[in-house]
Amino acid sequence: MQVTIDKNSGYCFGVEFAIQMAEDEMADGKLFCLGDIVHNSMEVERLHAKGLRIIDREQLKDLTDAKVLIRAHGEPPETYQLALQNNIELIDASCPVVLKLQNRVKLAYDKMEKVEGQIVIYGKMGHAEVVGLTGQTNNEAIIIMEEADLDKIDFNRPITLFSQTTKSTKGFYHIKSLIEERIKDTKGTLEELDFNANDSICRQVSNREPQLQQFATERDVIVFVSGKKSSNGKALYGVCKQQNERSYFVENESEVDLSWFKPADKVGICGATSTPMWLMEQVANFIEGAFQETPLAH
């Protein structure tokens, strides 16, 4: 059996940067983090052992004179205002790609207000990044995930569309085309002022789709390692499953079923942008050890 870890899998630079900042800050003592620093319970547990304490927005309101990390997903303006009121030192690890998108959403919102338009975000309701983006619109943005959500939009009014940075490119362009069709059905025509679609998906994330397609095609079995909360993990696992029916989603090695494998299989290990390399190695070593075959290939 040959077990190979996908060299393109693992943390994107935004997550890697946030974790490095957290570890650097914890060298000086305890650090709070607003929400899970990464959508991976194994990594959250590892950092908890080092002194990182996860809090929610309600707990933040009661916190004073403390250090709080803002994770890569970014935060809405009210978080910064609350920090000023409560004398909280923010360690801002917001991903630069997300910060740039927040600025674009804010500018578009100000523009849309003048023409009674709408900001629409293709993303997951309640997702940390989406909360930060809707915060730029006084929480007036319309969140859509699927075709049924389009009923929330008024197609007689101008629309500006953005995407959560970790969503599927294919999904975004599908939603874009559905909106265009609905505008034509409603108004009889599609003018430039009616609709402005912005592909705001992070290319470091979206480029993994074609890379994963090739990786999954070249292996007999794929074991996709990701936290169950990860939107990006679900999307990328779907890419693998489409290419290779023998693809399996696990959170860690305890969820691996050895009946998935045959001794002569080429096994590929890959993961989400929130999956640490050490966890993929742990899963690979478990499978390799169970079959006691050839050494791990990188």
N, C-alpha and C positions, 0 to 999 in steps of 0.2 A: 504493500500500500504506500502511495505517495501522498503526503499531506502538505499542502502549500498555503501559506497565508498571502492574501492579496496585498501587494505592496502599496496600493493606492487607498486602502481602507484605513480607518482610524480617524483621529481628531482632525477637524478642519483647523485653520490657524486661529480662528476666533475662540474656539473652545480651549485649544492648547494655551493660548495667551491668558485666558481667564484662570485656568488651573495653576499656571505658573505664578500669576499675581497672587492668588490665594495662598500658595505654599510660601512665597516670599514674605507675605504679611504675617503668616502664622509663626514665623520664626521669632516674632516679637510678642506673641501672645495670642489669645483667643480672637477669633474673627467670626462675625455673623455673615450669613449669605441670604439674600432675599430670594427664596425659592431654591429648588435643586440646582446646584451649579452646572450639572449636566444631567441629561435624562438617562442615567445609568446607575442603578442602585448599588452596584458593586463599587464603583468609583466614589459615590457619595459616602459609602461606609468607610472606604480607605481614608478619605479626607476628614471624616468625622473623628477617626482615631487620632488625627493630627491636630484636632482642635477647631474644625470648621462646624459651626452650628447653623442649621437651616431654620429660617423663620419665614412666616407669611406676612401679608400686608397688615393684618390686624395686630400682630405682635410688634410690627415696626412702629405702629402708632404709640405703643407704650414704652418704647425703647428710648433712652437718652444717654448722651455722653459715651457713645460706643462707635466701633468701626464696623461698617457694613459693606460687603462686596456686592456690586451690581454685576450680574453675570453677563455672558455674551449676548443674550437675547435682547438686552436693552430695557429701559423703563420709561413710563409716561412722565410728563412734567411734574405731576403732583408728588411723585416720590422725592424729587429733588427739593421741592418746597417743604415737604415734611421733614426732610433731613436738616434743613436750615433751622426750622422751628425747634427741633429736638436736640440740636447740637450733636448731630451724627456726622462722623467723618465718612464720606463715601469713597470707597475704592472702586473706581469705575472701570470695569473690564468689558464694557459694551463693545461688541464687534464693530470695527470701522465700517463694514458693509451695511450693518443694521443702522448705525448712526446716520450714514449718508441717506439711507432710505427714509428714516424718520424726517430728515430735513426736506426731502422731496415731497413727502406726504403733507407736511405742514404748509409748504408753498402752494401745493395743488389745492389744499383745503381753502386757503385764503382766496385763491383765484375762483374756486367753485362757488364760494359764498356770494361773490359779486353777481353771479349769473344763476343763482338758485340751483346749482348743480349738486351732484352727489359723489362722495368718495366711496369706492367699492374695493374691498380687500379680499382677494382669494386666499383664504387661510383657515386655520382651525380656531373656532370660537373658544376664548379662554386661554389659548396658547400664550406663553409669556411674551413672545415677540409681537404677536398680534395685539396684545394689551398695550404694549408700548407704542405701536403704530396708531391705534385708535385714539390713544391719548393725545396725539398731535391734532386731532380733529374734534376736540371737546367730546370725545366718545360718540360722535355722530356717524362715523363710518359704518357702512353696511358690510357685514362679514358673510361671505358665501363659500361653500365647500362643494356643493353639488347643484345639479340642475333645478331641483325643487326650491333652492334658496333664491333663485332669480325672481321669484314672486315678491321679494322684499323691495325690489328696485322699481322706481317710477320711470318708465321708458320714454316718457314725454319730456323729461328733464335731462340736461347734460350729465354725462357720466365720465369719471376718471377712474380707471382700474389699475390697481397695484397687486403684487403678490407677496405673501410671506416668503422670505428668502430661501427657505428649505423645501418649498413645494415642488411637485413634479412639473417639468417644462411642458410635457404633453398635456397634463391636466389644465395648466394655465391657458394654453392656446385653444383647448377645447371650450373652456368657459368663455374665452374671448369671442370665439365664433358664435356661440349661443347668444351672447349679449347682442352681437351685431345683427343676428337674425331677428331677435325680439324687437330691436329698434326699428328695423325695416317693416316688420309686421304692424308695429304701433303707428309709425309715422309715414310709412309708405316709401321712405328713402333713408339713406344713411349719409348725413353731412359730416364734414370734418369736425365741426363744433359740437356734434352730438356725443362723440365718443373718443376718448384718448386712452389707449391701453399701454401700460408700462411693464415690460418684462423685467421685474426686479428680483428675479431668482439669482442666487449666488452661483457664479460660474464654477467655483471650486466644488460646489455641491452638484450642480447639474452635469458637469463633465464626468462625474463618477458613473452616470447612467450608461453611456456607451462603453466605458472601461469595464464596468461590471457585467454588461451583456457579453462581452468577449470572454471575460474570466469564467462566467457561468457556463458558457458554451463549451469551453475547453476542459471541463471537469465532469466526472461521473456524478459526484454528489457535492452539493453546496451546503455548508453549515453557516448560516448568517447569525452573527452574534450582536445583540442589541438589547437595550432596555425597552420594556414594553410601552413606556411613555413617549418614546421617540417618534415624532412624525416622520422625520427623515428616515429612520430605521424601517418604518412600515412601507414607505415609498420605495426604498432601495431593495428591500426584500421582495417586493412585488416585481421589480425588474428581474431579479434572479429567478423567481418562480416562473415567470413568463418564458425565460430562455431554457430553464432546466426544471423539469417536473420533480426531480429528486432534490429539491431545495427545502431546508428546514430552518425554522426560526428558534433560536435558544437565547436565554438570558445569560446562562453560564454553563459550565461542563456538566452540572448535575441534571440538566434537561436533555442531554445527548442520549439517544437510544441507539445502542450498538447494532440493532437489527436493521438500521438504515444502510449499513455498509456491507460490502463484499471484500474479501481480502485483496483482490486485484484492483480495487477502485482507485481512481485519482480523486482525492478529496480536496476541495477548496474551502478555506476559512476566510470569511470577509465580514465587514461590519459597517455600522453607521458612522456619521461624523462625530457622534457622541460615544463611540466605542473605543476604550483604551487598548493600545497594542498589547499590554500585558495580559488582558483578558482573552484576546484572540489567541495568544500564545498558550495560555492555560488550557483552552479548549482543544487546540491542536495537539498539545502534549498528552492530554487525556486520551484522545482518539488513537494517537500514535502508540502510546503505552499499552492500550488495550489490545492492539494487534501486533505489537512488538516487531514492527517491520523496519522499513528504511528510515533513515534520519529525516528530520524536518527540513523541508526545502523552503527557502525564502526567495 
